[in-house]
Amino acid sequence: MARKKKLNINKIKPNYIMFPLTIFLFCIFAGRIIYLCTTDYQVGNETITAFIKNRNTKEETLLPKRGSILDKSGNILAEDVASYTVIAYLDKSRSKGSEKPLHVVDPDITAEKLAPYLNMDVEVLKILLKKDAYQVELGPGGRNLSQIQMEEIKNLNLPGIDFVASTKRYYPNGDFASYAVGYTVNEKDSDGNVWKVGQLGIEEYFNENLTGRSGYKTYEKDRNGYKIANGREYVEEAENGDDIYLTIDSNIQLFTENAVKKMMTDSKAEWGFMIVADAKTGSILSYSTSPSFDPNKKNMTSYVDLMTGLSYEPGSTMKVFSYLCAMDKGNYDGNSTYQSGEIEYVANDGSKTVVHDWNKVGWGTITYDYGFAMSSNVGAAGLLRNNMIDKKTLKSCYSNYGFGKKTGFTLNREVSGKVRFSYDVDAASATFGQAITITPIQMVQALTAISNDGKLLRPYIVSKVVDSNTKKVKQEEMAEVIDEVSDAKSIAKIKELMKSVICNDSKQCTGSPYYMEGYPMMGKTGTAQIYDEKTGTYMKGASDYIYSFAGIYPADNPEIIIYTGLKKPKDTTNYVAPAVKDVVVNTSKYLNIVSDNNKTTTYQVKNYRNKNTSNIKSELESYTKLYVLGTGEKIISQYPSANRKLYKGSVVALLTDKYDKSMPNLVGLSYKDAMNILKLMGVKYELEGKGYVVSQSIPEGIIVGDDATAHLTLSGGLPE
């Protein structure tokens, strides 16, 4: 038996090469592990974190709904609506495993049926539907379809036709206060998400509020990228944008839009505008400019908002404030006289400049009060010449009234205008609105001092910002007094002069075209020469003027401020006055404005319930436009309610105890009167348009069935 050799440990020699090599390799391996665990290294074109995440999970961005823009009554001016794109599945594999075909089976028949709905050529559709592709988009006619259009196509039951839903910004009134509202454009972010971004108006100024905040959804996916059933999912909901309520009244806006459109059509002017404000608060009730645009079409010809972004020489409307300045300084004497016609200024170099009255010859020796009524340039300049004010004082007054600086109005790109003058002749020109520039919104702001006994109010167009989810008011605007810039005595006097401008005798005032019996208004006319930057002189053409009017109505108890302007009409016809009168009459009736001058024509509505119909009819029919509904002897309901004060000719409706729902004639009534009479009748109704009723679907005398709906068509102006 062989003996085992005994291992002699002492004879084993260490390997001085392998040991350090092993340690070295171990360190490299450990370092690599540490690196992989702690470093977000690259795998192809992405980091390891993104690689792992994308291998196992998917994250989708949840886009918020953009907030709406509404008028003061909650009527939509801008909103996000559902939009659809038509797609067609062409590959037969789409129908695999389905009892019904899910792809386009017959491209020719499909094209023929779709063509009328998409407003596309049949042959073009056939080419698209015969492509060698899994699916195709049927554009351009198949894009941006409304819900109704989508449902019409869906009801064709065409195999393989489907829809991709999205949202688009929609402006239901089209060209309507467009520069105030603004518009949006679509922009893609780095992840390919499409966002609506505001341009111009409220859309731009409140873009962040309207946009809201995006959310996201994260879920587990399989190797094909599909969501794993019952897999883990995390959702953080998007926060929809805020709703912005404006001070715009859609009915007054409609009156204004129609008036401006007619003024521009008749005059062929270069541009025109009209703005109506609440005389007691400074809130903007209407905001109309021309040329304008439809924000659905984005067909603007200019990005300049005439109300805030354009400054111009205003002309004689500034006499209101040069005269007021003299009154505020206590130096005005309206009974003192001067020689009208012209006044001469001599410069240091001996050159002469002559300031003329608008008729070139004047009216002889007249008082300053009469000079205001006749819009005498020499009279306005004479405030300086006769030391009622000086240049420094005039400049200070204009600044106090808000000219030459931004108002802070809630729209971007407001300009400040320019009120600078050093020479006597420039200061003289400034008294009648030449050699200085202003904006319409500055004029409206300055007029608030006249209607509020010297308190200057900041004009505003946003009434509140509302969280669209919780309906909580996040921000609310109210009347803001900037400063008290004049005293009661001066305001009373300037009101007296502004009233004298609007009379029914053109020999006594320049505002006779604005005079209306029963509509007492105060104001000031303006006719400004247009400075030509190229020639450095004023234009000389017969109609090379900016015609304007600044008015306050009613004169005795101001409710509205109206300011309008028109540049370079085709001739010297007064196109401004008819527009102003239309808006004043329509707005007065709509707001039920009653002036102190015609209080004798007003009455207070009583409670007529349970009263004898014949007796009340005899009492009211000579004062009102009376609607007696039915033949009953007793009144059971009424419109308006008791204790309302109305002017002569207002609508009153009495519902009797014997009423068969016979349809009355509602043509000529305001939407408010017509709507309330139908409510009183218990009749369902639909209103199309805004303003006054021009037609009704159910003729007068027809009995309205319980399921019937009365459709009323409305338009902006009062019917002839």
Secondary structure, 3 states (H helix, E strand, C coil): CCCCCCCCHHHCCCCCCHHHHHHHHHHHHHHHHHHHHHCCCEECCEEHHHHHHHHHEEEEEECCCCCCEECCCCCEEEEEEEEEEEEEECCHHHHCCCCCCCCCCCHHHHHHHHHHHHCCCHHHHHHHHCCCCCEEECCCCCCCECHHHHHHHHCCCCCCEEEEEEEEEECCCCCCCHHHHCEEEEEECCCCCEEEEEECHHHHHCHHHHHCECEEEEEEECCCCCECCCCCEEEECCECCCEEEECCCHHHHHHHHHHHHHHHHHHCCCEEEEEEEECCCCEEEEEEEECCCCCCCCCCCCCCCCCCCCCECCHHHHHHHHHHHHHHCCCCCCCCEEECCEEEEECCCCCEEEEECCCCCCCCEEEHHHHHHCCCHHHHHHHHHCCCCCHHHHHHHHHHCCCCCCCCCCCCCCCCCECCCCCHHHHHHHHCCCCCEECHHHHHHHHHHHHCCCEEECCECEEEEECCCCCCEEEECCCCEEEECCCHHHHHHHHHHHHHHCCCCCCCCCCHHHCCCCCCCEEEEEEEECEECCCCEECCCCCCEEEEEEEEECCCCCCEEEEEEEECCCCCCCCHHHHHHHHHHHHHHHHCCCCHHHHHHEEECCCCCCCEHHHHHHHHCCCCEEEEECCCCEEEEEECCCCCEEECCCEEEEEECCCCCECCCCCCCEHHHHHHHHHHHCCEEEEECCCEEEEECCCCCCECCCCCEEEEEEECCCCC
